[in-house]
């Protein structure tokens, strides 16, 4: 089994977290362990149930088969969940501080898969590499100086209007607001240079 991926949930975004086993008691997280999906709910979280439900649907969209999502209130984690993290622990510190620090780093490149749940746009963070781009999807590449909307040739473009994506992404973005739309197969060198193979190591190296 590949390494589990942990997403911190805030409204409209699933943010990839370092896999260190630290779960903030004020937070909620989705954990993708291949054939198992978990929703970990902190004892002091204030995330609305509607938001949690939409976040779960976003993650389920990444699976080819229907997989049951297990909800885990803090303190009720089964052994198989704890074993995913060698140093599992519940902390008082929220992931919000990590998110704020990364968002203000001027040279970080981040890639997001765009999802639509009901009538709302969600952004799920993926490694900022070329192999993360899929022809049936729409992605946002943020290089701080500008951000790109990359549209795969088989993507459902009619239901994901670029301006709606821009408004949804820009609402939480820090930095300049220069936007370009890129169609699959028409990528500029500037866009290609924005995809960095060792991005995750850079992003989480000091976390």
Beta strands, then each sheet from edge to edge (+ up, - down):
strand 1: 5-10
strand 2: 13-17
strand 3: 22-24
strand 4: 28-32
strand 5: 37-41
strand 6: 69-73
strand 7: 89-91
strand 8: 110-117
strand 9: 120-126
strand 10: 138-142
strand 11: 147-151
strand 12: 179-183
sheet 1: 6+ 5+ 4- 1+ 2- 9- 8+ 10- 11+ 12+
sheet 2: 3+ 7+
end
